[in-house]
Amino acid sequence: MPYKYLFRLVFVLLILGCVIHIVSFPTAAQSPSDAEGTKQTSRGSDPAQGNDPASAPDQIVAVPNRPTFSTTAESVESGVFEIEYGFEAGDGHQNINGLVKFGLTKKLELRFANNLLERDAGVAGLGDSGAGFKYKLFQQEDWRPTLSVLYSAIIPTAPAELGVGAVGHSAGILVSKDFGKHHFDFNETAQWLGRPGGSGFDRNYFTALSYSHGIRGKWGMTAEIAGFSRTNAMTPATMTIMGAAIYSISSRCILDSGMYVGAYGNLPRVTFFSGVTYSIGDLYHRRKGRSRKAD
């Protein structure tokens, strides 16, 4: 199947899943935060908008990491299973990328990431994978931001021409803070990339700052500046500048679309992307139990 049709098929299936959710669960299609365009469009954590489970026990609210390269310090709620999928298309570069998240506890989120398809400079195949966790140290309160730590093991599932070719690790600090309806995420992460043949590791650092804000209704926007330091003589530093629009179909299903510019390094000048974040459901079934008690 030609890649352009595969991209379209995957994206159509994701949109269809969101539509089925709205039709099947009409009571969850609208929430107070949808109307004000804050949580879903800004990625923030505003307890007044229902991100606190105690304030909205029967409402699942997605916590997207997309579309930025940075990772929010907020985590999915305990028992919630959430997926993110999207695609990128630039000059000589395309991929279909995915992230699966599960809230094992209130503070611990398990994560698995994989590029289902990677195509660079005419070489195509499965991309590298990553498995790890995010642990929330504390939630924002007054002047204090949300602070989390993130760890991921890099699994070399891609061909040598596309991936790192060896096992690696990454660990970082995630900071998120709301100022009214303005939301900021800051990441500082170190990566240890294994050298082929097991001759040690190369190291680089990833730094990112993103900003998000609701625009009107279910629409929002996000922007980011991010980059990697130099890894070795063959891998120079990079920097990207990103901008995207976000649309909240419901509190559980969020679409994004935009582009990022390769401002520095060996990157496509412009890369377009689009994707979706969808909270499949509460696997612990706590909300159903609360609803029955309320009745």
N, C-alpha and C positions, 0 to 999 in steps of 0.2 A: 504494500500500500504506500503511495507517495506520502512523504512527510507532511505536506501541507494539508492533505485530507485527514491524516491522523490527528494533527493538532485540532482541526475543526471538530472531529468526532468526539475527542475527549472533552473539549470545552462545552459542546452541546449536551453531553451526558451530565456534566456537572450542573449546568443550568437547569436541566430537566429534573435533577434531584431536588433542587431548591423549590421548583414549582410544585412538585409532588408534595413536598413538606407543607407548603402553604395551603394546598387543597385539602390535605389530610388532617392538618392541625390548625384550623382557622383561629382558634383562641390564642395561639402563640405567634400569630403573624403580626401582631401590633403590641407594642409596649410603650410605657411613658418615655423611655429613652429613644425609641424610634421617632416619636413626635418631635423631640428636641434635637435629634441628630448629634448627640454627644458621645455616648459610649461606643456605639457601633461605628461611628464615623471617625472618632478620634483615637481609638484604641486605649483610651484612658481608663482610670478606675475611679469612678465617681459614685460613692455609696448612695448618694441621693438619686442616682439614676438606675438603681437596681442591681449593681454588681455585687452588693453584699447579699449572700444567700438568705440571711435572716430577714431582709427587707422585702424580698420577692422569692418566697420559697418554691413557687411553682414555675418560675421563669428561668430558662436556660439562656445565658448570654454568652455569645462567642467571644473569644479572646484571640483575635488574629495576630499572627506574626507577620503575615504578608501586609503590604507588598514590599516592605523595606528589607534591606539586607540585615539590619539590626534586629534584635530580639527584645520584645518587651519584657520587663521584669514581672509583669502580672502573669498569673498562671490560670489554666482552666480549672473550673470548680471540681471538688472531690467527686469522683464517680463519672465525670463527663468525658466522653470520647469524641474527639474533634479531628477533622481532617482539613488539610489545605492542599489544593492542587492548582497549577497554572502552567503557562507556557511562556517562553521568551523567543523572540525572533529578531536577529540583527544580521549585519553583513558577515557571513561566514560562521555564524553562531546561532543555534537553535537548541532548545531543550523543553522537555516536559518535566516539571519538578513537583515533588510532593513532600508533605510533612504530616505525620500522624502523631497525635498527642493524647495522653490519658492522665487525668487527675487521680493519682493513686491515693493521695491524702490531700488535706487542705493546703499543704505547703509543698508537696512533692509531685512534680509532673514528669512522666516518662515520655520520651520522644524518639521517633525513628524517622529519618529523612532519606530520600532517594530520588535521583533523577531517572525517571523511567526511560527517557531517551535523551542522549546528548549528541550533538553534531557540531564539530568544530573543524574548520578547514577541510571539509569534505569527508572527514572520518566520523562515522556514526556508531552508536552502540549504547549499552546501559551505562549510566553514570555511577560515580562512587556513592556510597551510602554512609550514614552516620547514625549511631545509637547512643543515647545518653539520657541525662535528666536535668531538670531545672529545680532548684530548691529555693523557696522564698524565705529569706531571713526575717524580714518584717515588712508589714504593710504601711503605706504612707499614712501619716497622721500629722495634721497641722503643717509645720515646716519640714518634717521628715519625709523623704521620698520612699517609694517601695524599693527594696534592695534584694536582689537574688543572685545566686551563683549558677553558672551553667557549665556542664561538662559533656563532652561528646567524644566518642571513639570513632575515628575515621576508618571505614572498612573499604578496602580497595576492590570494589566490584566492577570497576570500569576497565576497559582495555588500557594498556600502557600508554597508548597515544592520546587518551582522553583524561586519564586520572593521575593520581599521585603515584600509583604503582606500589604502595607499601602502606602498612598500618600506621596511623597517626593519632594524635590526641589534640584536643583543644579545651581550654578552660578560661572562664572569664567572669567579669563582674557586670551585672545589669542594673541600671538605675532608671526608674520611671517616676515622673512627677506631673501632677495636674496643677495648673494655675487657672482656676475657673474652667472654661471650656477649651483651654489651650493645654495640649499634652506633649510632653517631651520624653524621649527615650535616649539613653546614652549607654554605649557598650564599650568595654575595653577587654579584648580577648587575646590570649597567646595561643599560637598553634605550633605543634611539634609534628613536622611532616617527615615520615620515615623515608630514608633513601633506599632505592632499589638495591637489593642484595644484602640488606640488613646492616649497613655500615654507619649506623647512627641516625641522627635527626637533623633536619634543617628547621630553623625557627623563624616565624614572623609574627607580627602583631596586627590585629584588626581593631580599628577605631571607627565609631559611627555615632552620629547625632541625628535624630529624626524629630520632626515636628508634625503634629496633626491637629486638625480643627474641624468642627462641624460647620457646614456652609448654610444649608437650609433644608428643613424636613429630613429626609433620609440621606441626603447628600453630604459628603465631607471630602476633605483633601488631606494629603500627607506629602511631605518633602523630606529629603535626607541628603546628607553628605557623608560618604564613607570611603574607607580605603585600607589597603594592606601595605605593610612595610615590605621592604626587599627581603626575599626568602634566601636567594643565593645568586650567583653570577648569571644564572640562566633565567631567573624569575625576578624581574624588576618590580618596584613598587607600583601600586595602582591607586586611582581615586575615581569615584563615580559621584554624579549629582543626579538625584532622582526626583520626579514629581508624579503624582498619581491622583486620580479621582476614586472615591469610594462610594458605593451605594448599598444601603442596608435593605435587603428584601424583607428580612425579619430580624429579630434579635439573634437568631441562630444561623442566619445565612447572609453572608456579606460578599459582595462582588468588588473587584478592583481592576483598574486598567490605567496604564500610564507608560512612561518611558524613563530610561536613565541614559545619561551621557557619559562616555568614557573620557573624563577630563585629563587623565594622566595614565600612562602605561600602555601595554599592548592589549587594548580592548577595542571592540567595535565602537565606532563613533557614536552611534545611536542604537539602542536596543529597546524594542517595544515589548510589553508584557500584558497579560491579563490573567485573572484567576479568581478563585472562590475559596472562602472559609465556611465550613459547615459543621455545626455541633450536632452529631448524630443523635445523641440522647444521654440520659442519666442511667448508666449501667447499674448503679446501686439502687435504683428505683425509689429514692427518698422522696421525690416530689409527688409521686403517686400516693405514697403513704400519707403525706401531709395533706393532700387533697381529700382523701377519705376521712381523715380525722376532722377536717374542717366541715365536711358534710354532716 
